[in-house]
């Protein structure tokens, strides 16, 4: 005699729990795939990283909605016949898709690149917002991924604050609020890790026998000028040299960082026999020089390749990413360089403008 059974329960009885599971797998929500299909390991990895992240629930929900194309962007509102026009209300150039609102709009892109992650959001979005998030989940540490999730929520909130409340925040304010909010959330909601596992954000001296070259860039959009700051110290933290320079014709913040990296590599050529360690706070610039990122092309690709070739002249060299807090000296020099008309370099004796930071860094070694 034939009878109906539920294949999702061992006893064959139907339950609402098994029905819910079937509904989820059929729609691919939460990283689940339908039975019999090829598992999408990358998407599963991204979903797990999202739901396990130590961030507020509303941040996870916002990011999930972005991945599901459920954020009320202009394009989505037009599709639902809520509005007639889908052009971005900030740049007034392109249709406001989820990707444009969260990543590509110049206002959003400035927040991403100026953040401690230094992410250039005009690349790697061919597969949409969810594809971009998958790539980022695989490339950055879990701690950086948590900050990235909070920044996604912050970018969307800032856009709505401007649109509905006429409240404007600078990219720097967005970064500080995002980091402060995340730190406060973890303080009250996440168990403290052992002291040995706490992330160090102070400047770290290079290994014995090496010299460390920190670089940073500053960018003025209105004048299309980029400033470069470079400082070189030895294994005991002693000052060796510094350089500031200002360059015209810099159209993007990413361009300024790439040019600063090349300037630092050229400055290092004076210590041709040394073991050199180049350190910067722009993640994608460092990855590109290490040749770990996507294929390089165009003018920026040439700058990255030139920088790598300059470093390859040394028998021993390395490039690393450091958080902005550990790059304060180079950052101050970069900001200062925008006020100068010609390059200046110092050897053995540092300029007064960075003396206090050098002393603080040496005391924290």
N, C-alpha and C positions, 0 to 999 in steps of 0.2 A: 504494500500500500504506500503510495507517494505521500510525502508530507513536507511542509515548509520548515526549513531550518536556517539558523543564522551562522554563517561561516566564520564570523568574528568572535564567537563564543565557543568554548570547548564543549559545553553541554548542548549547543545547538539552539538555545533559547534567545529570543530577541531582547535587547536592552537598549535604552536610550543612549547609554555610553558607547555601545558599538555603532549605533547610528551616527552619533556625533563624530566618531573616528572616521567612518566612511565619508562623511560630508567634508571633513578636513582634507583627507587624502585625495578626494576627487578634485578639489579646487586648489590643491598645492599650497595651502596656507600653513604658516608656521614652519616651513621647511620640509613638510611631508610630501612625498611623491605618491602618485597612484600606483596600486599594485600592478606589477608586470612591466612598468616603465623603467627606463634606465635612470638610476639615481643621479641627481644633480649634486655632486659632492660639494662644489663651490657654494651653491646656494644654501645647502645644509650647514656648511661651515659658517656662513654669514649669519643665518638665523640664530645659530647657537651663540655666536659671539654677541649678537644683539641682546638676546633674552638673558644671557648670563652677565651682561655688563652691569657694573655697580653705578647706575645712574637712576635718577627719578623715573617713575613709571610713565609720566606724561612725555618724557623725552623718548622713551622706547616707542610709545604709541605714535608720536609724531613721525619718527623715522619709519616705522612700519607702514604708516599711511603713505609716506613718500614712496616707498618701495612698491606699494600696491596702486600707485597713481591715484590716490584718494584725497590728496590735498586740494583744497579749493583754489587752484590756480586759475588765471583768467581763461586759459584754454579749456579747463575742465568745466568752469562755470558757463562758458559759451556752449560747450557740448550739451550741457543740461538746460540750455535756453534760459539761463538766468540773466545773462548780459548779451550785448550784441557785438562788442569788440573784445579781442583777446590780446591786444598789444600791451606789453609791460608798461606799467604806470611810472616806472622809475627811469629806465633808459629810453623808452619810447621808440625802440628800434626793432625789437623782435617780439614774437608771440611768447606769452608767459606760460611756458610749460613748467612742470615740476622741476625739471633739470635746470631750466633758465632761472626760476625763482630761487632755488636753493644753492646753485653752483655758478651759473654762467653770467648772470646779470653783473655788470661792473661793480655795483654796490656790494653784492654778495661775494664776488671774486676778491675784492679788496680785503674783506674780513678774513677769508680763507688764507690768502697769501701772507697777510700781516700777522696771523696767529703764530703761536709757538711751533705749529706743525709745518708752516711755510708751504702750504699746498697750492699748486697751480691748477685751478679747476677748469681750465679750458681744454684739458687733455684727458683722455681715458673715459669719456662719457658716451662712447659709441653704443654701448649696451644700456643706456638709460641710467637713472639714478641708482637702481638696484645693482646694476653691473659695476658702477663706480664704487658703491659701498662694498661689494664683494672684493674688488681689487684692494681697497684700502684696508679691509679686515685682514687680508693676507700679508700686507706690506708693513703695517705699523704694529707696535706693541699693544698689549691689552690696555695699558694705561693711556696711551695716546689715542686708542680707539674710543675709549670712554669720553675723552675730551672732544674728539671728533663728533660723537653723537650729540653732546651738549651744544656744540657749535651749530649743528644742523638745526636744532630746536631754536637756538638763539637767532640764527639768520631769519628763520620764518617769523619769529616774534618781532624782530626789529622791523621787518617789512610791514607787518600789521600795525605796529605802533605808529609808524610814519603815516600809514594810510588812514587809520581810524582816529588816532589820538594826536597826530601832528607832533609826536615826540621823536626827535632825531638823535641818534647815538653815533659817535665816531667809531671806526673799527677798533681803535685801542680800548675804548670803553666796553665794547662788546666782548673783547678778549678777557679783560680784567673781570667783568661780571661773570662770564662763563666759568673761568677758572676758580673764582671765589665761591660761586654757587656750588660747583662740583666738590671743592674741598670741604665746604660746610656740610654738604650732604653726606660725604664719606665720614666726616667727623662724628656724625650722630647716627649713622645707619650702617656703617661697615666696621667690623672688628679690626682693631689696629694690628698691623703686621709686626713681627719681631723687629727690633731696632736694626738688625743686620740687613733687613730686606727693604728698609726705607730708602727711597730713591734720593740720591745726592744731586743737588742742583748747583752746588758751588763749582767754581773753576777747579779743574784737576790738572796737576802738573804732569808733564810727559814722563815716559819711562826714562830710567837712567841712561845717559848717552844720547838722548834725543832732544830736539828743540820743538816747541809747539807754536804754531802760527794760527791765531784766531783772526777770522775776517768777518765783516758784516757790511751791509749796504743800507743806505737811506735813499728815498726817492721822492722827488717833488713833481707831482703830476702836471701842475700848471706851467712850470718852466721846462719840463721834460729833461731834468737833470738828475744824475745819480751821484751819490757820495759813497766813498769807500773808506773803511777804517781797518787797519791791519796792525796787530801787535804780536811780537815774537818774544817768548820767554824760554828760559832753560829749565832743566829738570828740578832745580831748587826753587823755581818761581821767580828767578831774577830777571829783570828787564834787560832785553838785548837790543831791540829796535822797534820802531813804529812808523807807520806811514798813513797819510791822509791824502786823498785826491778827489777831484770833482770832474765829472764827465758829462758833456752835453749830448743830446740826441738819444736819451734813454726813455723809451716809450712805455715800459712796463716795470713793475717792481721786480718781477722775475729776471728781467734783463739786467737790472741793477745788481742783483745778487750774483748772477753769472759773471758779470764784468768784474765784480769785487773778488770773486774766487780766482779769476785769471790774474788780476793785479797782485794778489797775495802770492800766487805761484811764481810770478815773475820776480817779485821782491825777494823771495827765498833763494833765487839763483846765486845770490852773493855768498851763500853758505853751501857751496856745491859739494863739499865733502861730508856734510852733516846728515844725520838721520832726521828726516822732517816729518812732522805730524800736522796736517792741515785740518782745522776744525771750524765748522760753521753751524748756524742755527736754522738754515733753510733746508728742510729735509729732502725735497726733490732735487735741489742743486747738488747736494752731497751724493744722492743716489745716482744722479746722472754722471757725475765725475767718476764714481765707482763703476759706472757702466752696468748698474743693476736695474735701471729703469727701463722704460719703453724705448723704442728706436729713436735716436736723436736726429733732428733735421733742422734746416733753416739756420738763421744767424745764431740763435741760442745753442743749437747743436754744435756749431763750429766753435763757439766759446768753450763749451764743455770739453770738446775734443782737444782744443789747444791747451786747456788747463791740465788735462790728463797727460798730454805729451810733455809739458814742462815738468811735471812731477816725475815722470818716468826717466828723466835725466839723472835722478838721484838713485843711488844703489838701494837705499832703504827709504821707503815713504809710505804713508797711510793717510786716509781721509776719513773723518768721522763727523757724525752729527751730535751736537750738544744743545741742550735747552737754552733758551734766551737768557735765563738767569745766570748761566755760566759763561756768557759771552758779553758781559756788561762793558768791558773795556773797549772792545772793538765796536760795540754798538754806539757808545758815546763818541768815539772818534768819527764814526760814519756820520752821525748827526752834525757834528761840528764841521765836517768837511764841506757841507752844503753852504757854509758861510764864507768859504775861501775861494780865491780865484786861481790858485796854482797849487800844485802838490808840495807837501812838506814831509820830510823824513827826519827821524831822530835816532841816534845811536848811543847806547850806554846810559845816557841821561834822559828820562822820559819828560814829556811836556807836563806842565802843572795841571792841565785839565783832567788827567787820568791818575794823578798821584794817589788820591784817596782810594780809588778802586783797586789799584795795584797793591796797596797796603792791606786792604780788606781781604783780597784774594790770597795774599801770602800768609796772613794769619789763620786762614781756614784750611791750609794745606795739611 
